[in-house]
């Protein structure tokens, strides 16, 4: 009963700080040092603001890009709230850093970190779309993710292991770089089978120069029909 009450307290605190979705995942199947030490992942999603859609429609690249990153302070506050509470209860934890923008090919090749999307699917928050993005029933792919690992034995969700995109190919058709391959995701499939991250990264790096960074394309995000509250 104690752990159930703690889980309710923690979930409510995280949502109060701005988390749109909170899920708990059993990641012990990884059989790694990290998952052995912290077998539970707390998956946290924050939805993008509605203005995100309007900025994309107006092709306002700089403000659109900023809208993708302005949630970082909120995410950091949510992570701090989570880790502070876990520490207070005496649980071990490890916060996984928020994904940073990839600025060059070398950085993309060297990236090696725990997958926020893996935690979210294991928590039952959504599945991986043909775009290789997490798709949530509530908000589609229009969410930013973070994860906190812990040894707290919280009740975990039912993992999602197969795609629910079915015959939909809107993201595939919307991609201007042909980076999306229109294959269905399932647990264990390699990212390269779904999506060419190198093509996407290189094309976007070369697409805009005025703001001195990667173009915030977003076509695949906007094309997805999941998340009924979003304006089209």
N, C-alpha and C positions, 0 to 999 in steps of 0.2 A: 504493500500500500504506500509506503514511503516514497519509493521510486516513481510511482504513478503520480502522486501529488507533486513531486519535484518536477516531473516532466510537464505537467499542466502549468505550473508556476513559470518554468523556463519558457515554454511556448508563448504564454501570454506576454511575458516581458519582452521577448524578441519581436512580437507583432506590434507591441506598443512603441518600440523603437523604429518601426518602419518595415519589418519583414512582411512581405505579401504572402509567402508560403514558407512553412517550416516542416521539414520531414526528418525522420530518423531512420538510418540505414544500417543493416548488418553488413559490414565489409570484410568479414573474416575469411570469405572465399578467396581473397587475394593471396593469403598465406605469405605475407611479407613481414619484415620486422615491424614496419609501421602499423599494419593491420593487426598484428599479434598484440602489440602494445596498446593500441587504441582501436578496438574492434567495432566501435559505433561511430558513424559519421552523422553529424547534424548538418543537414543541407538547408541552405537559406536562399530564398529568391526574393528580389525586390523588382517590382514591375517598373518599366519606364513610364514617365509622365505622358499624358495624352498629347502634349505639344510635340512630342517626338514624331508623331505622324505628320503633323502640319509642316514641320521643318523639312521632312523628307520630301513631301509633295512640292514644296517651294524650291527644292534643290539648294537649300541654304547650307552648304557643306560645313562651314566653320561652326555655326551654331548647332547643327545636327551632330557633328563630331563631339562637341562639348556636352551635348545631352547624353551621349553614351558614357561619358566619364564623370559627370557631375554627381552621380550616385555614390562615388567612392567614399566620401566622408560619412554618408549614411551607413554604407556597408561596414566601414571600420568601427563605427559606433555600435552596430549590431554585434560584430565579432567581439568587441570589448565587453559588452553586456553579457554575452554568452560565456566567455572565458572567466569573467569575474564571478559569475554565479557558480560555475563548475568548481572554481577554486574554493569558493566559500563552503561548498558541500564536500570538499576534500577529494574530488575526482581529478585524475590526470587529464591533460588535454594538449592538443596541438592545433593551432589555427593555421589553415592553409591560405597563403597569400592570395589576394584578389588577382585575377589574370591581368597582366599588363599588356599594353599595345605592342605588337611585334613590329619593330622598326626596320629590320633588314633580314635577309635570307640566312645569315649566320646565326642570328638569334633564334629564328624558327627551327633551324636544324639542331640547336643545342638545348631547346626547351625540354625539360624533363621534370614533371611535377605531378602531384596527385590530381586526378581528374574530378573537377566539380560536377561534370555531367554524369560521371559514373555514380557518384554519391547520390545525385538527384534521382536517377533511374532506380537505384537500389532502395531509395526511400519511397518510391512509388509516386513521385511528383510529376513524372512525365516520361517521355521516350525520346529517342534521338531521331530527328527528321532526316529527310534525304539531303538536307543542307548541312548535316552534321551538327546542327544546333539542338539544344534541348527544347522540346515542344511540350508546354504545359496545357492541360485542358482549359484552364482559366484565362491565361494570358498569351497562349501560343509561345513563340520564341522571344517575345518582347520582355525578357527578364534578365537581370544581372545576377550572377551566382557567387556564393562564397560557401565555405565549408569549415566546420570545426570538428576535429576528431577527439574522441574521449574514451575512457575506460568505464564510463558510467553505463550501467546495464539498462538502458531505456528500452521501452517497447518500440520495436521497429516496424516499418511499413512493409507492404507486399511489393516486392521488386517488379518492375516492368522489364520484360526481356525481349519483346518484339515491337515492331513499329505499328502505329495506328494511323499512318498516313494513307494506307491502302493505295488506291489508284491516283491520288492527287499528285500532280506534277507542277504545281504553280511555282514553287521555288526554282525548280529545274528550268522552267521556261523564262523566269525572271532574271536569271544570272547572265550578266553581259559578257562573262569571261569563260563560259562553259566549264566552270570548275565543279559543278554539281553533276553527278553521274546517274541520277534517277534510280538508285538501288535502294531497296528496303533495308533498314537497320534491324539487326538482331544481336543479342548478347554474344560477344566474342568476335564480331566482324571488325576488321581493321578499318580505321578511318579512311585510308586511301581508297578503299572500295566504294566509299560513299562520295568522297569530296577530295579535290586536289588543293590542299592548303597552300602549296607553293605557287600555283598559278594565281589563286585568289590574292595572296600576299603581294606577289610581284606586280600584278596588274594594278592593284590599288596603290602601291607605293609610287607607281609612275603616273597615276591618274590625275593628281593634283599637286601643284607646287606652291600655290599662294599661301597656304598655311604651314608649309614646311613639314608636313607629315602625311601619313597614309590617308587616302580618301576614305571617308566613312560611307561606303556604298549602301548597304542596308536593303538592297532590292529583295533578297531572299527573306529577310525578316518581315518586310512589309507585304510580301505576296501571300504569306501564310494566313489562312482563314480562321485558324484556331484562335480563340480568345474573342468572344462575341461582343465584348464591350468596346472594342477598338473601332474607331471610325474608319470607313473605307472611302 
